[in-house]
Amino acid sequence: MGREIQAIKFTGEDRRVYREKVRRSLDALARMLREHLFEDNPASVGQEIELNLVDSEALPSMRNADVLDAIADPAWGVELGQFNLEINVPPRQLAGGALAELEQVVRDDLNAGDEKARGTGTRLVMVGILPTLRKGDMHLGTLTASERFRVLNEQIFAARGEDMRISIEGAERLLTHTDSITPEAACTSLQLHLQVSPESFANYWNAAQAACAVQV
């Protein structure tokens, strides 16, 4: 996940090999669960934050490559759209003041990143969907210049065989079609990655679903 790839064309044989690798991985996971082979480490938590980039008029800024160069920190990376960046916060044991430490690390990193971004005429914005996004901001030309994203886009639409229909009900209905996955870049998120023991996984999973329900 997140690693760049070389330009490549996938064949039927490539897909067969991939499916076989997935099956083997699932078999290995089932065995580890069955035979209790996971290490009994304390719970730990990490974080991933996806961000929007805006210009001086609060419009999407398609400069994630420039901003990433300015920040020059391996914890930062590009995301799907040219108006997106992400920051990955290393995991730490979930004990004592871990959450307060996590907050301070995030604040420091975001402040430093925003200061560097300003040098490119760009600001960082933490918001789920940037209100100033327009349809013209989300097309194949604004997909991040990455072979990984290009191949992902190509394979999704090859599998679908048609454009993607987007229908969102609400006070104002959105109904449109797209020939690229770039509109997904509009949906940024904050993710807490929690590592727990297999025995307690169900409890944490259920608690997460309950917490998410009241936020939607």
C-alpha positions as CSV (number, residue, x, y, z in Angstrom):
1,M,0.0,0.0,0.0
2,G,1.2,3.5,-0.9
3,R,4.3,2.3,-2.8
4,E,5.0,3.5,-6.3
5,I,5.1,1.0,-9.1
6,Q,6.7,0.8,-12.5
7,A,4.7,1.2,-15.7
8,I,3.1,-2.1,-16.4
9,K,0.4,-3.9,-18.3
10,F,-1.5,-6.7,-16.6
11,T,-2.3,-10.0,-18.3
12,G,-4.7,-12.7,-17.5
13,E,-1.8,-14.7,-16.1
14,D,-0.9,-11.8,-13.8
15,R,-4.4,-11.7,-12.4
16,R,-4.4,-15.5,-11.8
17,V,-1.1,-15.3,-9.9
18,Y,-2.4,-12.4,-7.9
19,R,-5.6,-14.3,-6.9
20,E,-3.5,-17.3,-5.9
21,K,-1.3,-15.0,-3.7
22,V,-4.4,-13.6,-2.0
23,R,-5.7,-17.1,-1.3
24,R,-2.4,-18.1,0.2
25,S,-2.4,-15.0,2.4
26,L,-5.9,-15.8,3.6
27,D,-5.0,-19.4,4.3
28,A,-2.0,-18.1,6.4
29,L,-4.2,-15.7,8.3
30,A,-6.7,-18.4,9.1
31,R,-3.9,-20.7,10.4
32,M,-2.4,-17.9,12.5
33,L,-5.9,-17.3,14.1
34,R,-6.5,-21.0,14.5
35,E,-3.1,-21.7,16.1
36,H,-2.8,-18.4,18.1
37,L,0.4,-17.4,16.3
38,F,-0.1,-13.6,16.7
39,E,2.3,-11.9,19.1
40,D,0.7,-10.8,22.3
41,N,1.8,-7.1,22.2
42,P,0.2,-4.2,24.0
43,A,-2.4,-2.3,21.9
44,S,-0.9,0.4,19.7
45,V,-2.4,3.2,17.6
46,G,-1.2,5.1,14.6
47,Q,-2.9,7.7,12.5
48,E,-3.4,8.8,8.9
49,I,-4.7,12.2,7.9
50,E,-5.8,13.1,4.4
51,L,-5.7,16.8,3.6
52,N,-6.9,19.3,1.0
53,L,-4.8,22.0,-0.6
54,V,-6.2,25.4,-1.4
55,D,-4.8,28.6,-3.0
56,S,-5.2,32.2,-1.8
57,E,-8.9,32.2,-2.9
58,A,-9.6,28.9,-1.1
59,L,-10.0,27.1,-4.4
60,P,-8.4,23.7,-4.9
61,S,-4.6,24.0,-5.5
62,M,-3.3,21.3,-7.8
63,R,0.2,21.5,-6.4
64,N,0.7,18.5,-4.2
65,A,4.0,17.6,-5.8
66,D,5.4,21.1,-5.1
67,V,4.1,21.1,-1.6
68,L,5.5,17.6,-0.9
69,D,8.9,18.8,-2.1
70,A,8.7,21.8,0.1
71,I,7.8,19.8,3.2
72,A,10.6,17.2,2.5
73,D,9.4,14.8,5.2
74,P,9.0,11.1,4.5
75,A,6.0,11.0,6.8
76,W,4.1,13.0,4.1
77,G,2.9,11.6,0.8
78,V,0.6,12.3,-2.1
79,E,-3.0,11.1,-2.3
80,L,-5.4,10.5,-5.2
81,G,-6.0,14.0,-6.4
82,Q,-3.4,16.7,-7.1
83,F,-5.2,18.8,-4.4
84,N,-4.6,16.1,-1.8
85,L,-1.8,15.2,0.6
86,E,-1.6,12.8,3.5
87,I,0.5,12.5,6.6
88,N,1.2,9.2,8.4
89,V,1.8,9.3,12.1
90,P,3.9,6.3,13.4
91,P,2.2,3.9,15.8
92,R,2.8,4.0,19.5
93,Q,1.6,1.9,22.4
94,L,-1.8,2.9,23.6
95,A,-0.9,3.5,27.3
96,G,-0.4,6.4,29.7
97,G,-0.5,9.7,27.8
98,A,-0.3,8.2,24.4
99,L,-3.3,10.1,23.0
100,A,-2.0,13.4,24.3
101,E,1.4,12.7,22.8
102,L,-0.4,11.7,19.5
103,E,-2.2,15.0,19.5
104,Q,0.9,17.0,20.0
105,V,2.8,15.2,17.3
106,V,0.0,15.8,14.9
107,R,-0.3,19.5,15.8
108,D,3.5,20.0,15.4
109,D,3.6,18.2,12.0
110,L,0.5,20.0,10.6
111,N,1.8,23.4,11.7
112,A,5.2,22.7,10.1
113,G,3.7,21.3,7.0
114,D,1.4,24.3,6.6
115,E,4.3,26.7,7.0
116,K,6.2,25.0,4.3
117,A,3.1,24.9,2.0
118,R,2.7,28.6,2.3
119,G,6.0,29.0,0.5
120,T,4.3,27.5,-2.6
121,G,1.2,29.7,-2.3
122,T,-0.8,26.9,-0.8
123,R,-2.5,26.2,2.5
124,L,-3.5,22.9,4.1
125,V,-7.2,22.4,4.9
126,M,-8.6,19.6,7.1
127,V,-12.2,19.1,6.0
128,G,-14.0,16.0,4.7
129,I,-15.1,17.4,1.4
130,L,-13.7,20.8,0.3
131,P,-16.7,23.1,-0.2
132,T,-15.1,25.0,-3.1
133,L,-14.5,21.9,-5.2
134,R,-16.1,22.1,-8.7
135,K,-16.8,19.4,-11.2
136,G,-14.1,20.8,-13.4
137,D,-11.5,20.2,-10.7
138,M,-12.0,16.4,-10.8
139,H,-11.0,14.7,-14.0
140,L,-8.2,12.5,-15.3
141,G,-6.0,15.5,-15.7
142,T,-6.1,16.3,-12.0
143,L,-5.3,12.8,-10.9
144,T,-2.0,12.7,-9.0
145,A,0.9,12.0,-11.4
146,S,1.6,8.5,-10.1
147,E,1.8,5.3,-12.0
148,R,0.1,3.6,-9.1
149,F,-3.0,5.8,-9.4
150,R,-3.0,5.6,-13.2
151,V,-3.0,1.8,-13.1
152,L,-5.7,1.8,-10.4
153,N,-7.9,4.1,-12.6
154,E,-7.2,2.0,-15.7
155,Q,-8.0,-1.3,-14.0
156,I,-11.2,-0.1,-12.3
157,F,-12.7,1.2,-15.5
158,A,-11.5,-1.8,-17.5
159,A,-13.4,-4.0,-15.0
160,R,-16.5,-1.8,-15.1
161,G,-16.6,-1.4,-18.9
162,E,-18.5,1.9,-18.5
163,D,-18.3,5.3,-16.9
164,M,-19.0,5.6,-13.1
165,R,-22.4,7.0,-12.0
166,I,-22.4,9.2,-8.9
167,S,-25.7,9.8,-7.2
168,I,-25.9,11.5,-3.8
169,E,-29.3,12.3,-2.3
170,G,-29.7,15.3,0.0
171,A,-31.1,18.8,0.2
172,E,-29.4,19.2,-3.2
173,R,-29.1,16.1,-5.2
174,L,-26.0,15.3,-7.1
175,L,-26.3,13.1,-10.2
176,T,-23.4,12.9,-12.6
177,H,-21.0,10.5,-14.4
178,T,-17.3,10.3,-14.5
179,D,-14.6,8.6,-16.6
180,S,-12.0,8.6,-13.9
181,I,-11.6,7.8,-10.2
182,T,-10.6,11.4,-9.4
183,P,-13.9,12.4,-7.7
184,E,-13.0,10.0,-4.9
185,A,-10.2,12.5,-4.0
186,A,-13.0,14.8,-2.7
187,C,-13.6,12.4,0.2
188,T,-10.7,12.9,2.6
189,S,-10.6,11.3,6.1
190,L,-8.9,11.0,9.4
191,Q,-8.1,7.4,10.2
192,L,-7.0,5.9,13.6
193,H,-5.2,2.6,13.0
194,L,-5.6,0.5,16.1
195,Q,-3.7,-2.8,16.6
196,V,-5.4,-5.1,19.1
197,S,-5.3,-8.8,19.9
198,P,-7.4,-11.2,17.9
199,E,-9.4,-12.1,21.0
200,S,-10.5,-8.5,21.6
201,F,-10.9,-7.6,17.9
202,A,-14.7,-8.1,17.8
203,N,-15.2,-5.8,20.8
204,Y,-13.2,-3.0,19.3
205,W,-14.8,-3.5,15.9
206,N,-18.3,-3.3,17.4
207,A,-17.4,-0.2,19.4
208,A,-16.0,1.5,16.3
209,Q,-19.2,0.8,14.3
210,A,-21.3,2.3,17.2
211,A,-19.1,5.4,17.4
212,C,-19.2,5.9,13.6
213,A,-23.0,5.6,13.5
214,V,-23.6,8.7,15.5
215,Q,-21.1,10.7,13.4
216,V,-22.8,10.0,10.0
